């Protein structure tokens, strides 16, 4: 009976460590709901999205810059507006007789831009580097802008240091592993103590 409890405890320990080590922080993105109209792009809405995998955004002739509070460039990525569709022409018998690519004058689409804690604005440019739109994303940032009576600006951390340290401790998956090991040791101790 003791060997069975010991083996069962080891299996639970291995399983819990495997599950805990498989945990991965999600990738955070701004999800931009955009509208394309004859070469111009506007942003209809912005949301924050948590994704399981990283998105590769390196193709296209449009680009979007993420700017910080100081106006400096944080990240620049390329993207393309999905304004082309493929079509097939079908005759009365259901056979494909023609096809091709058609360019749309208007379409809606989404862009995923990596999230940055210190981002202030997202700026979209067309292929000839003309600014198309600029959107404020400071409300999603962990930093905020404080303006005093003299119109001078200073950056202030929006997250309290104590909360940040506490969330790091509880979000750290090693804490969960240690807690599970401690629970298993206590269970084994009480089982052995009862038998004596």
BALODO-412496 format. One record per residue (C-alpha): x, y, z; residue number from 1. Coordinates in Angstrom, 3 decimals. Each point is the difference from the previous one (the first is absolute). Example, Ala and Ser with C-alpha at 12.3 -4.5 7.8 and 13.67 -1.06 7.14 Angstrom:
2
u; v; w; resi
12.300; -4.500; 7.800; 1
1.370; 3.440; -0.660; 2
END
This chain:
196
u; v; w; resi
0.000; 0.000; 0.000; 1
2.850; 2.393; 0.821; 2
1.617; -0.655; -3.388; 3
-3.295; 0.695; -1.750; 4
-0.425; 3.341; 1.777; 5
3.614; 0.925; -0.742; 6
-0.343; -0.842; -3.715; 7
-3.316; 1.854; -0.214; 8
1.564; 3.064; 1.653; 9
2.953; -0.026; -2.396; 10
-2.339; -0.265; -3.003; 11
-2.082; 2.941; 1.218; 12
3.163; 2.012; 0.579; 13
1.340; -0.721; -3.503; 14
-3.365; 0.776; -1.579; 15
-0.378; 3.286; 1.867; 16
3.534; 1.116; -0.886; 17
-0.639; -0.845; -3.646; 18
-3.207; 2.010; -0.046; 19
1.578; 2.954; 1.769; 20
3.039; 0.078; -2.278; 21
-2.264; -0.107; -3.084; 22
-1.544; 3.331; 0.983; 23
1.050; 2.853; -2.286; 24
-0.703; 3.694; 0.257; 25
-2.316; 1.107; -2.827; 26
1.144; 2.369; -2.734; 27
-1.750; 3.362; 0.341; 28
-1.088; 1.980; -3.055; 29
-1.981; 3.053; -0.960; 30
-2.766; -1.230; -2.300; 31
-0.748; 2.797; -2.463; 32
-3.305; -0.205; -1.874; 33
0.824; 1.918; -3.174; 34
-1.832; 1.246; -3.064; 35
1.652; 0.237; -3.436; 36
-1.434; 2.495; -2.504; 37
1.827; 0.648; -3.303; 38
3.484; -0.065; 1.520; 39
-0.930; 1.709; 3.267; 40
-0.146; -1.913; 3.275; 41
-1.860; 1.077; 3.122; 42
-0.234; -1.682; 3.390; 43
-3.574; -0.649; 1.125; 44
0.824; -1.503; 3.419; 45
2.846; -1.330; 2.134; 46
-0.114; -2.922; 2.431; 47
2.566; -1.943; 2.005; 48
0.335; -3.688; -0.978; 49
1.833; -2.816; 1.794; 50
1.218; -2.652; -2.452; 51
1.686; -3.373; 0.457; 52
2.494; 0.513; -2.813; 53
2.058; 2.796; -1.437; 54
-1.162; 1.625; -3.248; 55
2.532; 0.731; -2.743; 56
-0.676; 3.442; -1.466; 57
2.823; 0.695; -2.418; 58
-1.708; 0.000; -3.401; 59
-1.737; 2.819; -1.816; 60
0.458; 3.469; -1.355; 61
-1.868; 1.912; 2.739; 62
1.630; 0.420; 3.383; 63
-1.014; 0.892; 3.523; 64
2.203; 1.656; 2.619; 65
-0.450; -0.393; 3.737; 66
1.142; 3.186; 1.739; 67
0.811; 0.473; 3.698; 68
-0.951; 2.932; 2.231; 69
3.204; 1.766; -0.923; 70
-0.876; -0.246; -3.723; 71
2.757; -2.497; -0.655; 72
-0.580; -3.002; -2.232; 73
-0.525; -3.230; 1.957; 74
-0.770; -2.351; -2.897; 75
-0.776; 0.209; -3.710; 76
-1.744; -2.844; -1.825; 77
-1.117; -0.531; -3.586; 78
-3.424; -1.246; -1.013; 79
-2.143; -0.226; -3.084; 80
-3.610; 1.026; -0.456; 81
-1.984; -3.070; -1.108; 82
-1.693; 1.831; -2.862; 83
0.364; -2.745; -2.618; 84
-2.192; -3.060; -0.409; 85
0.185; -3.009; -2.303; 86
-3.084; -0.910; -2.017; 87
-1.171; -2.764; -2.351; 88
-2.541; 0.308; -2.809; 89
-2.226; -3.044; -0.398; 90
-2.162; -0.901; -3.007; 91
-3.519; -1.486; 0.132; 92
1.347; -3.576; 0.278; 93
2.070; 0.896; 3.086; 94
3.387; 0.025; -1.772; 95
2.578; 2.650; 0.793; 96
0.535; 2.015; -3.189; 97
1.929; 3.003; 1.276; 98
1.470; 1.484; 3.127; 99
2.325; 2.606; 1.262; 100
0.736; 2.564; 2.606; 101
-2.145; 3.019; 0.726; 102
1.079; 3.062; 1.938; 103
-2.557; 1.318; 2.483; 104
-0.550; 3.720; 0.517; 105
-1.258; -0.521; 3.565; 106
0.468; -2.707; 2.603; 107
0.241; -0.520; 3.757; 108
2.863; -1.940; 1.582; 109
1.951; -0.509; 3.226; 110
3.642; 0.641; 0.862; 111
1.751; -1.417; 3.052; 112
2.722; 2.291; 1.344; 113
2.232; -1.050; 2.933; 114
-0.995; 1.629; 3.298; 115
2.503; 2.191; 1.852; 116
-0.509; 1.297; 3.537; 117
1.450; 3.399; -0.873; 118
-1.840; 0.554; -3.312; 119
-1.742; 3.318; -0.601; 120
-1.041; -0.038; -3.674; 121
-0.344; -2.251; -3.033; 122
0.635; 1.666; -3.366; 123
-0.848; -1.609; -3.359; 124
1.863; 1.027; -3.166; 125
-0.691; -0.817; -3.644; 126
2.653; -1.452; -2.383; 127
1.436; 3.487; -0.747; 128
0.355; 0.794; 3.738; 129
-2.990; 2.348; 0.167; 130
-1.732; -0.089; 3.382; 131
-3.516; -1.419; -0.340; 132
-1.207; -0.091; 3.600; 133
1.228; 0.440; 3.559; 134
-1.672; -1.604; 3.007; 135
0.574; 0.611; 3.700; 136
0.596; -3.270; 1.931; 137
1.180; 1.550; 3.276; 138
-3.177; -1.179; 1.757; 139
1.242; -3.601; -0.434; 140
3.456; 0.836; 1.284; 141
1.408; -0.662; 3.449; 142
1.393; 3.534; -0.141; 143
-2.138; 3.105; -0.125; 144
0.579; 3.632; -0.858; 145
-0.489; 2.557; 2.768; 146
-0.249; 3.654; -1.065; 147
0.375; 2.738; 2.602; 148
-1.134; 3.667; -0.179; 149
3.172; 1.010; -1.874; 150
-0.801; -2.528; -2.792; 151
3.159; -1.939; 0.766; 152
-0.317; -3.753; -0.291; 153
1.475; -2.685; 2.166; 154
-0.280; -3.727; -0.108; 155
-1.448; -1.742; 3.042; 156
-0.173; -3.747; 0.614; 157
-3.641; -1.039; 0.137; 158
0.693; -3.270; 1.784; 159
0.919; 0.142; 3.670; 160
3.336; -1.711; 0.782; 161
-1.544; -2.137; 2.737; 162
-2.716; -1.328; -2.340; 163
2.606; -0.699; -2.671; 164
2.170; -2.061; 2.371; 165
-3.027; -1.839; 1.363; 166
-1.332; -0.888; -3.469; 167
3.464; -1.190; -1.066; 168
0.148; -2.333; 3.003; 169
-3.446; -1.496; -0.577; 170
0.337; -0.178; -3.785; 171
3.314; -1.793; 0.207; 172
-0.719; -3.660; -0.740; 173
2.737; -1.208; 2.346; 174
-2.122; 1.186; 2.880; 175
-2.699; -2.467; -1.103; 176
2.508; -2.859; -0.238; 177
1.346; 0.635; 3.514; 178
-3.542; 0.211; 1.354; 179
-0.930; -3.346; -1.582; 180
3.125; -1.685; 1.398; 181
-0.779; 1.380; 3.448; 182
-3.578; -1.330; -0.164; 183
1.248; -3.437; -1.067; 184
2.535; -0.137; 2.852; 185
-2.704; 0.915; 2.523; 186
-2.358; -2.681; -1.362; 187
2.732; -2.665; 0.155; 188
0.928; 1.083; 3.546; 189
-3.588; -0.366; 1.254; 190
-0.480; -3.357; -1.736; 191
3.173; -1.411; 1.574; 192
-0.890; 1.472; 3.394; 193
-3.448; -1.676; -0.059; 194
1.512; -3.414; -0.656; 195
2.243; 0.228; 3.033; 196
END
